[in-house]
């Protein structure tokens, strides 16, 4: 057994660092030397519509939804078992890979392998989180896993959809991740349906 508070602190720290690292790939070209306010505003506008910014935006919310879901596991228990810790580490490994897959898809958004790498990272992280949910239930979770049972398959489905769309239009494929914003509403709706 390990103190859940220690694992929570590590998890929060890794999520915070991963979310912060996402922004590192956002930069202006080295040769940008605006001569006026208008030129700088134009450069900012181009950056905000670029692949790296869109990848950053998508990844920030994908990781945010994942953190929200995982943060509820384990309830108020003071300690968690080996299986919960093991799957937490596997899940956190894939979370730490998100800045890399985000950088690749941001730079090469027009290429299907970049979208595929991002989708694979998302699917593997969600799969590890699914096993984390199972470990939580095995350790007598008090129901906090129910949201994850809806959110994780939704994230996997969105990633699979993105990979499929990416075969035809890699740039459009990243737009499918906007569906992640619907996951909290879906979990509330499913929770209300289960209660009723």
LOLOPA-443514 format. One record per atom (N, C-alpha, C): y, x, z. Coordinates in steps of 0.1 Angstrom, whole numbers, plus 5000, padded with zeros to 4 digits. Layout:
# residues N
{v Y&u X&w Z}
...
***
This chain:
# residues 196
{v 4988&u 5008&w 5000}
{v 5000&u 5000&w 5000}
{v 5013&u 5009&w 5000}
{v 5023&u 5004&w 4993}
{v 5035&u 5011&w 4993}
{v 5046&u 5001&w 4996}
{v 5057&u 5005&w 5003}
{v 5068&u 4996&w 5006}
{v 5074&u 4991&w 4993}
{v 5075&u 4978&w 4993}
{v 5080&u 4971&w 4981}
{v 5095&u 4975&w 4979}
{v 5102&u 4977&w 4989}
{v 5116&u 4981&w 4988}
{v 5118&u 4994&w 4981}
{v 5109&u 5003&w 4983}
{v 5110&u 5016&w 4976}
{v 5107&u 5014&w 4961}
{v 5097&u 5006&w 4958}
{v 5094&u 5004&w 4944}
{v 5106&u 4996&w 4937}
{v 5111&u 4986&w 4944}
{v 5123&u 4979&w 4939}
{v 5135&u 4988&w 4936}
{v 5137&u 4998&w 4945}
{v 5148&u 5007&w 4943}
{v 5146&u 5016&w 4931}
{v 5134&u 5020&w 4929}
{v 5130&u 5028&w 4917}
{v 5132&u 5020&w 4905}
{v 5127&u 5008&w 4905}
{v 5127&u 4999&w 4893}
{v 5142&u 4996&w 4890}
{v 5150&u 4992&w 4899}
{v 5164&u 4990&w 4897}
{v 5171&u 5002&w 4891}
{v 5168&u 5014&w 4896}
{v 5174&u 5026&w 4891}
{v 5170&u 5029&w 4877}
{v 5158&u 5027&w 4874}
{v 5153&u 5030&w 4860}
{v 5159&u 5020&w 4850}
{v 5159&u 5007&w 4854}
{v 5166&u 4997&w 4845}
{v 5180&u 5001&w 4843}
{v 5187&u 5004&w 4854}
{v 5202&u 5007&w 4853}
{v 5204&u 5019&w 4844}
{v 5196&u 5030&w 4846}
{v 5198&u 5042&w 4837}
{v 5194&u 5038&w 4823}
{v 5183&u 5031&w 4820}
{v 5179&u 5028&w 4807}
{v 5190&u 5019&w 4800}
{v 5196&u 5010&w 4807}
{v 5207&u 5001&w 4801}
{v 5219&u 5010&w 4798}
{v 5222&u 5020&w 4807}
{v 5234&u 5028&w 4805}
{v 5231&u 5038&w 4793}
{v 5219&u 5043&w 4792}
{v 5217&u 5052&w 4781}
{v 5218&u 5046&w 4767}
{v 5216&u 5033&w 4767}
{v 5217&u 5026&w 4754}
{v 5230&u 5028&w 4747}
{v 5241&u 5030&w 4755}
{v 5254&u 5030&w 4749}
{v 5257&u 5044&w 4743}
{v 5249&u 5054&w 4746}
{v 5252&u 5068&w 4742}
{v 5252&u 5070&w 4727}
{v 5245&u 5062&w 4720}
{v 5245&u 5064&w 4705}
{v 5257&u 5057&w 4698}
{v 5265&u 5051&w 4706}
{v 5277&u 5045&w 4700}
{v 5288&u 5055&w 4699}
{v 5291&u 5060&w 4687}
{v 5302&u 5069&w 4686}
{v 5309&u 5068&w 4672}
{v 5321&u 5073&w 4672}
{v 5328&u 5073&w 4659}
{v 5323&u 5086&w 4652}
{v 5324&u 5085&w 4638}
{v 5321&u 5097&w 4631}
{v 5330&u 5109&w 4635}
{v 5324&u 5121&w 4635}
{v 5331&u 5133&w 4639}
{v 5344&u 5135&w 4631}
{v 5344&u 5131&w 4618}
{v 5356&u 5133&w 4610}
{v 5366&u 5122&w 4610}
{v 5365&u 5113&w 4620}
{v 5375&u 5102&w 4621}
{v 5387&u 5108&w 4628}
{v 5398&u 5107&w 4621}
{v 5411&u 5111&w 4626}
{v 5421&u 5100&w 4622}
{v 5422&u 5089&w 4629}
{v 5431&u 5078&w 4625}
{v 5445&u 5082&w 4626}
{v 5452&u 5078&w 4616}
{v 5467&u 5081&w 4615}
{v 5475&u 5070&w 4619}
{v 5469&u 5058&w 4623}
{v 5477&u 5047&w 4627}
{v 5468&u 5038&w 4636}
{v 5475&u 5028&w 4642}
{v 5468&u 5018&w 4650}
{v 5458&u 5010&w 4642}
{v 5463&u 5007&w 4630}
{v 5455&u 4999&w 4621}
{v 5442&u 5006&w 4617}
{v 5443&u 5019&w 4614}
{v 5431&u 5027&w 4610}
{v 5421&u 5028&w 4622}
{v 5427&u 5029&w 4634}
{v 5418&u 5030&w 4646}
{v 5411&u 5016&w 4648}
{v 5419&u 5005&w 4647}
{v 5413&u 4992&w 4648}
{v 5402&u 4989&w 4637}
{v 5404&u 4994&w 4625}
{v 5394&u 4993&w 4614}
{v 5382&u 5001&w 4618}
{v 5383&u 5013&w 4624}
{v 5372&u 5021&w 4628}
{v 5364&u 5014&w 4639}
{v 5372&u 5008&w 4648}
{v 5365&u 5000&w 4659}
{v 5357&u 4989&w 4654}
{v 5364&u 4981&w 4645}
{v 5357&u 4970&w 4638}
{v 5344&u 4974&w 4631}
{v 5344&u 4985&w 4624}
{v 5332&u 4990&w 4617}
{v 5322&u 4994&w 4627}
{v 5326&u 5000&w 4638}
{v 5316&u 5003&w 4649}
{v 5309&u 4991&w 4655}
{v 5318&u 4980&w 4657}
{v 5312&u 4968&w 4663}
{v 5303&u 4960&w 4654}
{v 5303&u 4963&w 4641}
{v 5294&u 4956&w 4631}
{v 5284&u 4966&w 4626}
{v 5282&u 4978&w 4633}
{v 5273&u 4988&w 4628}
{v 5259&u 4985&w 4634}
{v 5249&u 4991&w 4628}
{v 5236&u 4990&w 4633}
{v 5234&u 4995&w 4647}
{v 5240&u 5007&w 4651}
{v 5239&u 5011&w 4665}
{v 5245&u 5001&w 4675}
{v 5256&u 4995&w 4672}
{v 5262&u 4986&w 4682}
{v 5253&u 4973&w 4683}
{v 5248&u 4968&w 4672}
{v 5240&u 4956&w 4672}
{v 5227&u 4959&w 4680}
{v 5221&u 4971&w 4677}
{v 5209&u 4975&w 4685}
{v 5212&u 4976&w 4700}
{v 5224&u 4982&w 4703}
{v 5228&u 4983&w 4717}
{v 5228&u 4969&w 4724}
{v 5235&u 4960&w 4717}
{v 5237&u 4947&w 4722}
{v 5224&u 4939&w 4724}
{v 5215&u 4940&w 4714}
{v 5202&u 4934&w 4715}
{v 5194&u 4940&w 4726}
{v 5194&u 4953&w 4727}
{v 5186&u 4960&w 4737}
{v 5191&u 4957&w 4751}
{v 5204&u 4957&w 4753}
{v 5210&u 4954&w 4766}
{v 5205&u 4941&w 4771}
{v 5205&u 4930&w 4763}
{v 5200&u 4917&w 4767}
{v 5185&u 4916&w 4768}
{v 5178&u 4923&w 4760}
{v 5163&u 4923&w 4761}
{v 5159&u 4930&w 4774}
{v 5165&u 4941&w 4778}
{v 5162&u 4948&w 4790}
{v 5167&u 4939&w 4802}
{v 5179&u 4933&w 4801}
{v 5184&u 4924&w 4811}
{v 5175&u 4913&w 4814}
{v 5170&u 4906&w 4804}
{v 5160&u 4895&w 4806}
{v 5148&u 4900&w 4813}
{v 5143&u 4912&w 4808}
{v 5131&u 4917&w 4814}
{v 5133&u 4921&w 4829}
{v 5144&u 4927&w 4832}
{v 5147&u 4930&w 4846}
{v 5148&u 4917&w 4855}
{v 5154&u 4907&w 4849}
{v 5155&u 4894&w 4857}
{v 5142&u 4888&w 4860}
{v 5133&u 4889&w 4850}
{v 5119&u 4884&w 4852}
{v 5111&u 4892&w 4862}
{v 5112&u 4905&w 4860}
{v 5104&u 4914&w 4869}
{v 5109&u 4915&w 4883}
{v 5122&u 4913&w 4885}
{v 5128&u 4914&w 4898}
{v 5123&u 4903&w 4908}
{v 5118&u 4893&w 4902}
{v 5113&u 4882&w 4911}
{v 5099&u 4883&w 4915}
{v 5092&u 4893&w 4910}
{v 5078&u 4894&w 4913}
{v 5076&u 4900&w 4927}
{v 5066&u 4897&w 4934}
{v 5063&u 4902&w 4947}
{v 5069&u 4895&w 4958}
{v 5078&u 4885&w 4955}
{v 5083&u 4877&w 4966}
{v 5090&u 4885&w 4977}
{v 5087&u 4880&w 4989}
{v 5093&u 4887&w 5001}
{v 5083&u 4896&w 5008}
{v 5072&u 4900&w 5001}
{v 5063&u 4909&w 5007}
{v 5069&u 4922&w 5011}
{v 5065&u 4928&w 5021}
{v 5070&u 4941&w 5025}
{v 5063&u 4952&w 5018}
{v 5050&u 4950&w 5014}
{v 5042&u 4960&w 5007}
{v 5036&u 4955&w 4995}
{v 5033&u 4964&w 4986}
{v 5025&u 4960&w 4974}
{v 5014&u 4969&w 4972}
{v 5003&u 4965&w 4965}
{v 4991&u 4972&w 4964}
{v 4991&u 4982&w 4952}
{v 4980&u 4990&w 4951}
{v 4979&u 5000&w 4940}
{v 4980&u 4994&w 4926}
{v 4974&u 4983&w 4924}
{v 4975&u 4978&w 4910}
{v 4989&u 4974&w 4906}
{v 4996&u 4968&w 4916}
{v 5010&u 4964&w 4913}
{v 5018&u 4976&w 4910}
{v 5016&u 4987&w 4918}
{v 5024&u 4999&w 4916}
{v 5020&u 5006&w 4903}
{v 5007&u 5006&w 4900}
{v 5003&u 5012&w 4887}
{v 5009&u 5005&w 4875}
{v 5008&u 4992&w 4875}
{v 5014&u 4985&w 4863}
{v 5029&u 4985&w 4863}
{v 5035&u 4987&w 4875}
{v 5050&u 4989&w 4875}
{v 5054&u 5002&w 4868}
{v 5046&u 5012&w 4871}
{v 5049&u 5025&w 4864}
{v 5047&u 5024&w 4849}
{v 5036&u 5018&w 4845}
{v 5034&u 5016&w 4830}
{v 5045&u 5009&w 4824}
{v 5049&u 4998&w 4831}
{v 5060&u 4990&w 4825}
{v 5073&u 4998&w 4825}
{v 5076&u 5005&w 4836}
{v 5088&u 5013&w 4836}
{v 5088&u 5024&w 4826}
{v 5076&u 5030&w 4823}
{v 5075&u 5040&w 4812}
{v 5081&u 5034&w 4799}
{v 5076&u 5022&w 4795}
{v 5081&u 5016&w 4783}
{v 5095&u 5012&w 4783}
{v 5100&u 5009&w 4795}
{v 5115&u 5006&w 4797}
{v 5123&u 5019&w 4794}
{v 5118&u 5030&w 4799}
{v 5125&u 5043&w 4796}
{v 5125&u 5046&w 4782}
{v 5115&u 5041&w 4774}
{v 5115&u 5044&w 4759}
{v 5125&u 5035&w 4751}
{v 5130&u 5025&w 4758}
{v 5139&u 5016&w 4750}
{v 5151&u 5023&w 4745}
{v 5158&u 5032&w 4752}
{v 5169&u 5038&w 4746}
{v 5166&u 5046&w 4733}
{v 5154&u 5052&w 4733}
{v 5150&u 5059&w 4721}
{v 5147&u 5049&w 4709}
{v 5139&u 5039&w 4711}
{v 5136&u 5029&w 4701}
{v 5149&u 5022&w 4696}
{v 5158&u 5020&w 4706}
{v 5171&u 5014&w 4702}
{v 5179&u 5024&w 4693}
{v 5179&u 5037&w 4696}
{v 5186&u 5046&w 4688}
{v 5180&u 5047&w 4674}
{v 5167&u 5047&w 4673}
{v 5161&u 5047&w 4660}
{v 5164&u 5035&w 4652}
{v 5163&u 5023&w 4657}
{v 5166&u 5011&w 4650}
{v 5181&u 5010&w 4647}
{v 5189&u 5015&w 4656}
{v 5204&u 5014&w 4653}
{v 5208&u 5023&w 4642}
{v 5202&u 5035&w 4641}
{v 5205&u 5044&w 4630}
{v 5198&u 5040&w 4617}
{v 5187&u 5034&w 4617}
{v 5179&u 5032&w 4605}
{v 5175&u 5017&w 4604}
{v 5184&u 5008&w 4607}
{v 5182&u 4994&w 4608}
{v 5177&u 4988&w 4594}
{v 5179&u 4995&w 4583}
{v 5175&u 4990&w 4570}
{v 5161&u 4994&w 4567}
{v 5154&u 5001&w 4576}
{v 5140&u 5005&w 4574}
{v 5130&u 4998&w 4583}
{v 5120&u 4993&w 4577}
{v 5110&u 4985&w 4584}
{v 5103&u 4993&w 4595}
{v 5100&u 5006&w 4593}
{v 5094&u 5014&w 4604}
{v 5102&u 5014&w 4617}
{v 5116&u 5014&w 4615}
{v 5124&u 5015&w 4627}
{v 5123&u 5001&w 4635}
{v 5123&u 4990&w 4627}
{v 5122&u 4977&w 4634}
{v 5108&u 4976&w 4640}
{v 5098&u 4982&w 4633}
{v 5084&u 4981&w 4639}
{v 5083&u 4989&w 4651}
{v 5090&u 5001&w 4652}
{v 5089&u 5009&w 4664}
{v 5096&u 5001&w 4676}
{v 5107&u 4995&w 4673}
{v 5114&u 4987&w 4683}
{v 5105&u 4976&w 4688}
{v 5099&u 4968&w 4678}
{v 5091&u 4957&w 4682}
{v 5079&u 4962&w 4690}
{v 5073&u 4973&w 4686}
{v 5061&u 4979&w 4693}
{v 5065&u 4982&w 4708}
{v 5077&u 4988&w 4709}
{v 5081&u 4992&w 4723}
{v 5083&u 4979&w 4731}
{v 5089&u 4969&w 4725}
{v 5091&u 4956&w 4732}
{v 5078&u 4950&w 4736}
{v 5068&u 4949&w 4726}
{v 5055&u 4943&w 4729}
{v 5047&u 4951&w 4740}
{v 5047&u 4964&w 4739}
{v 5040&u 4972&w 4749}
{v 5046&u 4971&w 4763}
{v 5060&u 4970&w 4764}
{v 5066&u 4968&w 4777}
{v 5063&u 4954&w 4782}
{v 5063&u 4944&w 4773}
{v 5060&u 4930&w 4778}
{v 5045&u 4929&w 4782}
{v 5036&u 4936&w 4774}
{v 5022&u 4936&w 4778}
{v 5020&u 4943&w 4791}
{v 5026&u 4954&w 4794}
{v 5025&u 4960&w 4807}
{v 5030&u 4951&w 4818}
{v 5041&u 4944&w 4815}
{v 5047&u 4935&w 4825}
{v 5037&u 4923&w 4827}
{v 5030&u 4919&w 4817}
{v 5020&u 4908&w 4819}
{v 5010&u 4912&w 4829}
{v 5005&u 4925&w 4827}
{v 4995&u 4930&w 4837}
{v 5001&u 4931&w 4851}
{v 5014&u 4934&w 4851}
{v 5021&u 4935&w 4864}
{v 5021&u 4921&w 4871}
{v 5023&u 4911&w 4863}
{v 5023&u 4897&w 4868}
{v 5009&u 4894&w 4873}
{v 4999&u 4898&w 4866}
{v 4985&u 4895&w 4870}
{v 4983&u 4902&w 4884}
{v 4987&u 4914&w 4885}
{v 4985&u 4922&w 4897}
{v 4993&u 4915&w 4909}
{v 5005&u 4910&w 4906}
{v 5012&u 4903&w 4916}
{v 5005&u 4890&w 4921}
{v 4999&u 4883&w 4911}
{v 4992&u 4871&w 4915}
{v 4979&u 4874&w 4923}
{v 4973&u 4885&w 4919}
{v 4961&u 4890&w 4927}
{v 4964&u 4893&w 4941}
{v 4977&u 4897&w 4943}
{v 4981&u 4901&w 4957}
{v 4987&u 4889&w 4964}
{v 4984&u 4877&w 4959}
{v 4988&u 4865&w 4965}
{v 5003&u 4863&w 4965}
{v 5008&u 4864&w 4953}
{v 5022&u 4861&w 4950}
{v 5024&u 4846&w 4953}
{v 5036&u 4842&w 4958}
{v 5039&u 4829&w 4962}
{v 5045&u 4821&w 4951}
{v 5043&u 4823&w 4938}
{v 5048&u 4815&w 4927}
{v 5059&u 4822&w 4919}
{v 5064&u 4834&w 4923}
{v 5074&u 4840&w 4916}
{v 5070&u 4844&w 4902}
{v 5057&u 4845&w 4900}
{v 5051&u 4849&w 4887}
{v 5052&u 4839&w 4876}
{v 5055&u 4826&w 4880}
{v 5055&u 4815&w 4870}
{v 5066&u 4817&w 4859}
{v 5078&u 4822&w 4863}
{v 5088&u 4825&w 4853}
{v 5083&u 4836&w 4843}
{v 5077&u 4846&w 4848}
{v 5072&u 4857&w 4839}
{v 5061&u 4852&w 4830}
{v 5053&u 4842&w 4834}
{v 5043&u 4837&w 4825}
{v 5049&u 4830&w 4813}
{v 5061&u 4825&w 4814}
{v 5068&u 4819&w 4802}
{v 5076&u 4830&w 4795}
{v 5083&u 4838&w 4802}
{v 5092&u 4848&w 4796}
{v 5085&u 4859&w 4788}
{v 5074&u 4864&w 4794}
{v 5068&u 4875&w 4787}
{v 5061&u 4871&w 4774}
{v 5054&u 4860&w 4773}
{v 5049&u 4856&w 4760}
{v 5060&u 4853&w 4750}
{v 5071&u 4848&w 4755}
{v 5083&u 4845&w 4746}
{v 5088&u 4859&w 4740}
{v 5089&u 4869&w 4749}
{v 5094&u 4882&w 4744}
{v 5084&u 4888&w 4734}
{v 5072&u 4887&w 4737}
{v 5062&u 4892&w 4727}
{v 5063&u 4885&w 4714}
{v 5064&u 4871&w 4715}
{v 5065&u 4863&w 4702}
{v 5078&u 4867&w 4694}
{v 5089&u 4869&w 4701}
{v 5101&u 4873&w 4694}
{v 5099&u 4887&w 4688}
{v 5093&u 4896&w 4695}
{v 5091&u 4910&w 4689}
{v 5081&u 4909&w 4677}
{v 5071&u 4901&w 4677}
{v 5062&u 4899&w 4666}
{v 5069&u 4893&w 4654}
{v 5077&u 4882&w 4657}
{v 5086&u 4876&w 4647}
{v 5095&u 4886&w 4640}
{v 5101&u 4895&w 4649}
{v 5110&u 4905&w 4643}
{v 5103&u 4915&w 4634}
{v 5091&u 4919&w 4639}
{v 5083&u 4928&w 4630}
{v 5080&u 4922&w 4617}
{v 5076&u 4909&w 4617}
{v 5073&u 4902&w 4605}
{v 5085&u 4901&w 4596}
{v 5096&u 4897&w 4601}
{v 5108&u 4896&w 4593}
{v 5112&u 4909&w 4588}
{v 5110&u 4920&w 4596}
{v 5114&u 4933&w 4593}
{v 5107&u 4938&w 4580}
{v 5095&u 4933&w 4577}
{v 5088&u 4937&w 4565}
{v 5096&u 4933&w 4552}
{v 5105&u 4922&w 4553}
{v 5112&u 4917&w 4542}
{v 5127&u 4921&w 4543}
{v 5132&u 4920&w 4555}
{v 5147&u 4923&w 4558}
{v 5149&u 4929&w 4571}
{v 5147&u 4942&w 4572}
{v 5149&u 4949&w 4585}
{v 5162&u 4946&w 4592}
{v 5173&u 4945&w 4585}
{v 5185&u 4942&w 4592}
{v 5185&u 4928&w 4598}
{v 5180&u 4918&w 4591}
{v 5179&u 4905&w 4596}
{v 5169&u 4904&w 4608}
{v 5159&u 4913&w 4608}
{v 5149&u 4913&w 4618}
{v 5155&u 4915&w 4632}
{v 5165&u 4923&w 4633}
{v 5171&u 4926&w 4646}
{v 5178&u 4913&w 4651}
{v 5183&u 4905&w 4642}
{v 5189&u 4892&w 4646}
{v 5180&u 4883&w 4653}
{v 5167&u 4884&w 4651}
{v 5158&u 4875&w 4657}
{v 5157&u 4877&w 4672}
{v 5162&u 4889&w 4677}
{v 5162&u 4891&w 4691}
{v 5173&u 4883&w 4698}
{v 5182&u 4876&w 4691}
{v 5191&u 4867&w 4697}
{v 5184&u 4856&w 4704}
{v 5172&u 4853&w 4700}
{v 5164&u 4843&w 4707}
{v 5161&u 4847&w 4721}
{v 5162&u 4859&w 4725}
{v 5160&u 4864&w 4739}
{v 5170&u 4856&w 4748}
{v 5181&u 4853&w 4743}
{v 5191&u 4846&w 4751}
{v 5187&u 4832&w 4755}
{v 5177&u 4827&w 4748}
{v 5171&u 4813&w 4751}
{v 5160&u 4814&w 4762}
{v 5155&u 4826&w 4765}
{v 5144&u 4827&w 4774}
{v 5146&u 4821&w 4788}
{v 5158&u 4824&w 4794}
{v 5160&u 4818&w 4807}
{v 5160&u 4803&w 4807}
{v 5166&u 4797&w 4797}
{v 5166&u 4782&w 4795}
{v 5152&u 4777&w 4793}
{v 5144&u 4785&w 4786}
{v 5130&u 4781&w 4783}
{v 5122&u 4781&w 4796}
{v 5124&u 4791&w 4805}
{v 5117&u 4792&w 4817}
{v 5121&u 4781&w 4827}
{v 5134&u 4778&w 4827}
{v 5138&u 4766&w 4835}
{v 5132&u 4753&w 4830}
{v 5132&u 4751&w 4817}
{v 5126&u 4739&w 4812}
{v 5111&u 4738&w 4815}
{v 5104&u 4749&w 4813}
{v 5090&u 4749&w 4816}
{v 5087&u 4747&w 4831}
{v 5096&u 4753&w 4839}
{v 5095&u 4751&w 4853}
{v 5097&u 4737&w 4857}
{v 5107&u 4730&w 4851}
{v 5110&u 4716&w 4854}
{v 5098&u 4707&w 4849}
{v 5092&u 4711&w 4838}
{v 5081&u 4703&w 4832}
{v 5069&u 4704&w 4841}
{v 5066&u 4716&w 4847}
{v 5055&u 4719&w 4855}
{v 5057&u 4711&w 4869}
{v 5069&u 4710&w 4873}
{v 5072&u 4704&w 4886}
{v 5071&u 4688&w 4885}
{v 5074&u 4683&w 4872}
{v 5074&u 4669&w 4870}
{v 5061&u 4663&w 4867}
***
